[in-house]
């Protein structure tokens, strides 16, 4: 179930209500523009609010489609971790998401806003709210589908999908929010471009994304570098359920789990495999 576990009820006039562990509506709506869902190298590599993450104890609502327009809202009562005894930090618990999308013919447009409750890093410091704004669009020309996305992420990753982080942050219940420089007032602006082209009964997929941090690393004083991620892949169907794939990917100043960290590493990946849907 891709780490989801929820129950829901639906009505043609009132929409659909879901309860349990699930995607936020922002993640579900905006990630639909993705061209290639390669692990660690898709749209969610740097636009982390569109990454493949799930939130527990969540209630969500999706409206019916009105002329191609659909609204969505979700709220998690407890999406965080409890801090260890004796720590001064506070965990991120509640998380809400609002989203809008328009789908009609070749067009898909989506927008979302997500925010978590305030994180207290030090005594006497005003709490900061991790948040993410996202815009996405795609258009299918028939001979190719083009996609573009933009994200502004502040004060940590709302999906808590930024790697484990340092031991003191984990003890404070702040695992996954990203580096301390990001949590403590940082901003990360990201762009995404992708194209898919039908080719020999299969599909050629190319993607590029970039994220620009606005902080300096505390230990070295060096300015955080702009991260870039790119991939090229091909999927070939063998039947209605089974396909083979291959892709190459490269990331500059990119950390696989954390997206951004002080190591500013360069990573590459080559992969091929077989995929069957049940």
C-alpha positions in Angstrom: 0.0 0.0 0.0 3.1 2.3 -0.3 3.1 2.8 3.5 -0.5 4.0 3.5 -3.3 2.7 5.6 -6.7 4.6 5.5 -10.4 4.1 5.2 -12.7 6.5 3.4 -16.2 7.3 2.2 -17.2 9.1 -1.0 -20.2 10.8 -2.5 -20.6 12.1 -6.0 -21.9 15.5 -4.8 -19.9 15.9 -1.6 -16.5 14.4 -2.5 -14.3 11.9 -0.6 -13.3 11.8 3.1 -10.3 9.7 4.2 -9.0 8.8 7.7 -5.7 7.3 8.6 -2.1 7.3 7.3 -2.0 8.8 3.8 -0.6 11.4 1.5 -1.3 15.1 2.1 -3.6 16.6 -0.5 -0.7 18.9 -1.5 1.6 16.0 -2.1 -1.0 14.1 -4.1 -2.1 17.0 -6.3 1.2 18.6 -7.2 3.2 15.3 -7.6 0.9 14.3 -10.4 3.0 16.5 -12.8 6.0 14.2 -12.3 7.5 12.8 -15.5 9.7 10.0 -14.0 9.2 8.6 -10.5 12.8 7.4 -10.1 13.7 6.9 -6.5 15.7 9.9 -5.1 15.7 11.6 -8.6 12.1 12.5 -9.3 10.1 15.7 -8.7 10.4 15.1 -4.9 14.2 15.0 -4.9 14.2 18.8 -4.2 10.5 19.7 -4.1 10.2 17.7 -1.0 6.6 18.5 -0.3 5.9 16.5 -3.5 8.1 13.6 -2.4 6.8 10.1 -1.7 5.9 10.6 2.0 2.9 9.7 4.1 1.4 11.4 7.3 -0.2 9.5 10.2 -3.4 10.4 12.0 -4.7 12.4 9.1 -8.1 13.4 7.9 -8.4 14.6 4.3 -11.2 15.7 2.0 -11.2 15.9 -1.8 -14.0 17.7 -3.5 -15.8 16.4 -6.7 -14.5 17.9 -9.9 -16.4 21.0 -11.0 -15.6 21.7 -14.6 -12.1 20.2 -14.1 -11.5 22.0 -10.8 -10.9 20.1 -7.6 -10.2 21.3 -4.0 -8.5 19.4 -1.3 -7.7 19.8 2.4 -6.0 17.6 5.0 -5.1 17.9 8.7 -2.9 15.6 10.8 -3.4 15.6 14.5 0.1 14.2 15.2 2.6 14.0 12.4 5.8 14.3 14.6 7.9 12.6 17.1 8.0 13.1 20.9 11.2 14.8 22.2 13.4 12.9 24.5 13.3 13.8 28.2 15.4 16.8 29.2 15.7 18.3 25.7 14.7 22.0 25.0 13.4 21.4 21.5 9.8 20.8 20.6 8.5 18.3 18.0 6.5 19.1 15.0 3.1 17.6 15.5 0.1 19.1 13.7 0.3 19.6 9.9 -2.3 21.0 7.5 -2.4 21.1 3.7 -4.6 23.0 1.3 -4.5 22.2 -2.5 -6.2 23.1 -5.7 -5.9 21.5 -9.1 -7.4 21.8 -12.6 -7.4 18.9 -15.1 -9.0 19.1 -18.5 -7.8 17.4 -21.7 -4.0 18.0 -22.0 -3.8 20.4 -19.1 -2.9 19.7 -15.5 -2.5 22.6 -13.1 -1.9 22.3 -9.3 -1.1 24.5 -6.3 -0.7 23.8 -2.6 0.2 25.3 0.7 1.3 23.2 3.7 2.3 24.3 7.2 3.3 22.5 10.4 3.0 23.9 14.0 5.9 26.0 15.3 9.3 24.4 16.1 11.1 25.7 19.2 14.9 25.2 18.8 16.2 27.2 21.8 14.7 28.6 25.0 13.6 32.2 24.4 13.5 31.9 20.6 10.2 32.4 18.9 9.0 29.2 17.2 9.2 28.9 13.4 6.6 27.1 11.2 7.9 24.7 8.6 6.0 25.5 5.4 5.9 24.8 1.7 4.2 26.5 -1.2 4.0 24.6 -4.5 2.9 25.3 -8.1 2.9 22.7 -10.9 1.7 22.4 -14.5 1.9 20.0 -17.3 0.6 19.9 -20.9 0.4 16.9 -23.2 1.1 17.8 -26.8 0.7 14.2 -27.9 4.2 13.9 -29.3 5.5 15.0 -25.9 4.3 16.0 -22.4 6.0 18.9 -20.7 6.0 19.6 -17.0 7.2 22.4 -14.7 7.1 23.0 -11.0 8.1 25.6 -8.4 8.4 25.3 -4.6 9.4 27.6 -1.7 10.2 25.7 1.5 10.8 27.5 4.8 12.0 26.5 8.2 12.4 22.8 7.5 10.7 20.2 5.4 7.0 19.9 6.3 7.0 16.2 5.3 9.8 15.4 7.7 11.6 13.7 4.8 14.9 15.5 5.0 17.1 12.7 6.5 17.7 11.9 10.1 19.6 15.0 11.0 22.0 15.4 13.9 21.7 13.4 17.1 20.6 16.5 19.1 17.8 17.3 16.6 16.6 13.7 16.7 16.5 13.8 20.5 14.4 16.9 20.3 11.8 15.2 18.1 13.0 17.1 15.0 14.1 14.2 12.8 13.6 14.7 9.1 13.2 18.5 9.2 16.6 19.1 7.6 19.8 20.9 8.7 19.7 23.3 11.6 20.4 26.3 9.3 17.2 25.5 7.4 15.0 24.9 10.4 16.2 28.1 12.1 14.8 30.6 9.5 16.2 29.1 6.2 14.5 29.2 2.8 14.9 26.7 -0.1 13.5 27.7 -3.5 13.3 24.9 -6.0 12.4 24.5 -9.7 11.5 21.4 -11.7 11.4 20.8 -15.5 10.5 17.5 -17.2 9.6 16.0 -20.6 8.3 12.6 -21.6 8.3 11.5 -25.3 6.6 8.3 -26.6 9.2 6.2 -28.3 9.0 2.7 -29.9 5.9 1.7 -27.8 7.7 3.0 -24.7 8.5 6.4 -23.2 11.6 8.4 -22.9 11.8 10.6 -19.8 14.1 13.5 -19.0 14.0 15.6 -15.8 16.0 18.5 -14.2 15.5 20.3 -10.9 17.4 22.9 -8.9 17.2 24.1 -5.3 18.8 27.3 -4.0 19.4 27.6 -0.2 19.7 31.1 1.4 21.9 30.2 4.4 25.5 29.8 5.4 26.7 26.6 7.1 27.4 27.2 10.8 30.5 25.0 11.2 32.4 26.3 8.1 30.7 29.7 7.4 30.6 28.7 3.7 27.6 29.6 1.6 25.3 26.7 0.9 25.6 25.7 -2.8 22.8 25.4 -5.3 21.7 21.8 -5.7 20.9 20.3 -9.1 19.4 16.9 -10.0 19.0 15.5 -13.5 17.9 12.1 -14.9 17.3 10.4 -18.3 15.3 7.2 -18.4 13.3 4.9 -20.7 10.3 2.6 -19.9 9.3 -0.2 -22.3 6.1 -2.2 -21.7 6.1 -5.9 -22.2 2.4 -6.4 -21.4 -0.4 -4.4 -19.7 1.1 -5.1 -16.3 4.8 -5.6 -16.9 7.5 -3.3 -18.1 11.3 -2.9 -18.2 13.1 0.3 -17.4 16.6 1.9 -17.3 17.8 5.3 -16.2 20.9 7.3 -15.4 20.8 10.2 -12.9 23.2 12.7 -11.5 23.1 15.1 -8.6 25.4 18.1 -7.7 25.6 19.4 -4.2 22.8 16.9 -3.4 22.3 14.4 -0.6 20.2 11.4 -1.4 18.3 11.3 2.0 18.6 14.9 3.2 18.4 16.7 -0.1 20.8 19.4 1.2 23.5 19.1 3.8 27.0 20.6 4.6 28.9 17.8 2.7 27.5 19.2 -0.7 28.3 15.8 -2.3 28.0 14.8 -5.9 26.1 11.5 -6.6 25.4 9.4 -9.7 23.2 6.4 -10.3 22.6 3.9 -13.1 19.7 1.5 -12.8 17.7 -1.0 -14.8 14.9 -3.4 -13.8 11.6 -5.1 -14.3 8.3 -3.7 -12.9 5.0 -5.6 -12.5 1.8 -4.2 -11.2 -0.6 -6.5 -9.3 
